[in-house]
Amino acid sequence: QVTLVDSGGGLVQPGGSLRLSCEASGRTFGRYAMGWFRQVPGKEREWVASIFGTGETAYADSVKGRLTISRDNFKNTAYLEIHNLKPEDTAIYYCNRPTGAYWGPGTQVTVSS
């Protein structure tokens, strides 16, 4: 069983930045791809970024250029940096490990002046 704990959300003004963290339990973190999704109430959960065990990354076209996903395998932690935040980035952000379908509880990001 793997537990994911995502954190780092908050209230940010437009144009600001945030770094979200996702800490995973277990000893094999580095083997697996990790991803980030976001969801707005009433809408489907949307994939935004992934990082693979090789370190290769992928981003949704809608956020490409403003997001950076990274990982620290020694800390069992994945990160998502969001730059130039826009009101439409307001959502609950969830980290995910596709293998095993593990999800974090989510962290709220609100972009507002």
C-alpha positions as a Markdown table, in Angstrom:
| # | Residue | x | y | z |
|---|---|---|---|---|
| 1 | Gln | 0.0 | 0.0 | 0.0 |
| 2 | Val | 1.3 | 3.4 | -1.0 |
| 3 | Thr | 0.2 | 6.7 | 0.6 |
| 4 | Leu | 0.5 | 10.0 | -1.3 |
| 5 | Val | 0.3 | 13.3 | 0.5 |
| 6 | Asp | 0.1 | 16.4 | -1.6 |
| 7 | Ser | 0.6 | 19.9 | -0.2 |
| 8 | Gly | 1.6 | 23.4 | -1.0 |
| 9 | Gly | -1.6 | 24.9 | -2.3 |
| 10 | Gly | -2.9 | 28.3 | -1.2 |
| 11 | Leu | -4.3 | 31.6 | -2.3 |
| 12 | Val | -2.1 | 33.4 | -4.8 |
| 13 | Gln | -2.4 | 36.5 | -6.8 |
| 14 | Pro | -2.5 | 36.3 | -10.6 |
| 15 | Gly | 1.1 | 36.2 | -12.0 |
| 16 | Gly | 2.4 | 34.5 | -8.9 |
| 17 | Ser | 4.0 | 31.1 | -8.5 |
| 18 | Leu | 3.5 | 28.1 | -6.3 |
| 19 | Arg | 5.3 | 24.8 | -5.7 |
| 20 | Leu | 3.2 | 21.8 | -4.9 |
| 21 | Ser | 4.7 | 18.8 | -3.3 |
| 22 | Cys | 3.7 | 15.1 | -3.2 |
| 23 | Glu | 5.4 | 12.9 | -0.7 |
| 24 | Ala | 5.0 | 9.1 | -1.2 |
| 25 | Ser | 5.4 | 6.3 | 1.3 |
| 26 | Gly | 7.4 | 3.2 | 0.4 |
| 27 | Arg | 10.9 | 2.3 | -0.8 |
| 28 | Thr | 10.4 | 2.1 | -4.6 |
| 29 | Phe | 9.4 | 5.7 | -5.4 |
| 30 | Gly | 12.0 | 6.2 | -8.1 |
| 31 | Arg | 10.8 | 3.3 | -10.2 |
| 32 | Tyr | 7.4 | 4.7 | -11.0 |
| 33 | Ala | 6.0 | 7.5 | -13.0 |
| 34 | Met | 4.2 | 10.2 | -11.1 |
| 35 | Gly | 1.6 | 12.7 | -12.3 |
| 36 | Trp | -0.4 | 15.7 | -11.4 |
| 37 | Phe | -4.0 | 16.3 | -12.2 |
| 38 | Arg | -6.4 | 19.2 | -11.4 |
| 39 | Gln | -10.1 | 19.4 | -11.0 |
| 40 | Val | -12.6 | 22.2 | -10.8 |
| 41 | Pro | -16.0 | 21.5 | -9.2 |
| 42 | Gly | -18.4 | 20.2 | -11.8 |
| 43 | Lys | -15.7 | 19.3 | -14.3 |
| 44 | Glu | -13.7 | 16.2 | -15.0 |
| 45 | Arg | -10.3 | 15.7 | -13.5 |
| 46 | Glu | -7.7 | 17.0 | -16.0 |
| 47 | Trp | -4.2 | 15.7 | -16.4 |
| 48 | Val | -1.5 | 18.4 | -16.4 |
| 49 | Ala | 1.9 | 16.8 | -16.1 |
| 50 | Ser | 3.9 | 13.6 | -15.7 |
| 51 | Ile | 7.4 | 12.6 | -14.8 |
| 52 | Phe | 8.7 | 9.1 | -15.5 |
| 53 | Gly | 11.2 | 7.0 | -13.8 |
| 54 | Thr | 13.8 | 8.1 | -16.4 |
| 55 | Gly | 13.2 | 11.7 | -15.5 |
| 56 | Glu | 11.4 | 12.3 | -18.8 |
| 57 | Thr | 8.5 | 14.8 | -18.5 |
| 58 | Ala | 5.3 | 15.4 | -20.3 |
| 59 | Tyr | 2.8 | 18.3 | -20.1 |
| 60 | Ala | -0.7 | 19.1 | -21.2 |
| 61 | Asp | -0.7 | 21.6 | -24.0 |
| 62 | Ser | -3.0 | 23.9 | -22.0 |
| 63 | Val | -0.3 | 24.5 | -19.4 |
| 64 | Lys | 2.9 | 23.9 | -21.3 |
| 65 | Gly | 5.5 | 26.5 | -20.6 |
| 66 | Arg | 4.1 | 27.5 | -17.2 |
| 67 | Leu | 4.5 | 24.2 | -15.3 |
| 68 | Thr | 7.6 | 22.3 | -14.2 |
| 69 | Ile | 7.3 | 18.8 | -12.8 |
| 70 | Ser | 10.3 | 17.3 | -11.0 |
| 71 | Arg | 11.1 | 14.6 | -8.5 |
| 72 | Asp | 13.6 | 14.0 | -5.7 |
| 73 | Asn | 13.9 | 10.2 | -5.3 |
| 74 | Phe | 15.9 | 10.5 | -2.1 |
| 75 | Lys | 13.0 | 12.4 | -0.5 |
| 76 | Asn | 10.3 | 10.2 | -2.2 |
| 77 | Thr | 8.7 | 13.5 | -3.4 |
| 78 | Ala | 7.4 | 14.8 | -6.6 |
| 79 | Tyr | 6.9 | 18.6 | -7.2 |
| 80 | Leu | 4.9 | 20.7 | -9.5 |
| 81 | Glu | 5.9 | 24.4 | -10.0 |
| 82 | Ile | 3.3 | 26.6 | -11.5 |
| 83 | His | 4.4 | 30.0 | -12.8 |
| 84 | Asn | 2.4 | 33.0 | -14.0 |
| 85 | Leu | -0.7 | 31.7 | -12.3 |
| 86 | Lys | -4.0 | 32.6 | -13.9 |
| 87 | Pro | -7.5 | 32.6 | -12.4 |
| 88 | Glu | -8.3 | 29.6 | -14.6 |
| 89 | Asp | -5.6 | 27.6 | -12.7 |
| 90 | Thr | -7.9 | 27.7 | -9.7 |
| 91 | Ala | -8.6 | 24.0 | -8.9 |
| 92 | Ile | -7.8 | 21.2 | -6.5 |
| 93 | Tyr | -4.5 | 19.6 | -7.6 |
| 94 | Tyr | -4.0 | 15.9 | -7.1 |
| 95 | Cys | -0.8 | 13.9 | -7.4 |
| 96 | Asn | -1.1 | 10.4 | -8.8 |
| 97 | Arg | 0.9 | 7.3 | -9.2 |
| 98 | Pro | -0.6 | 5.5 | -12.2 |
| 99 | Thr | 0.8 | 2.1 | -11.3 |
| 100 | Gly | -1.6 | 1.0 | -8.6 |
| 101 | Ala | -3.9 | 4.0 | -9.2 |
| 102 | Tyr | -2.8 | 5.9 | -6.0 |
| 103 | Trp | -4.0 | 9.4 | -5.4 |
| 104 | Gly | -3.2 | 12.1 | -3.0 |
| 105 | Pro | -6.0 | 13.9 | -1.1 |
| 106 | Gly | -5.6 | 17.0 | -3.1 |
| 107 | Thr | -4.4 | 20.5 | -2.4 |
| 108 | Gln | -6.5 | 23.6 | -3.2 |
| 109 | Val | -4.9 | 26.3 | -5.4 |
| 110 | Thr | -6.9 | 29.6 | -5.7 |
| 111 | Val | -5.7 | 32.3 | -7.9 |
| 112 | Ser | -7.4 | 35.6 | -7.2 |
| 113 | Ser | -6.6 | 39.3 | -6.6 |
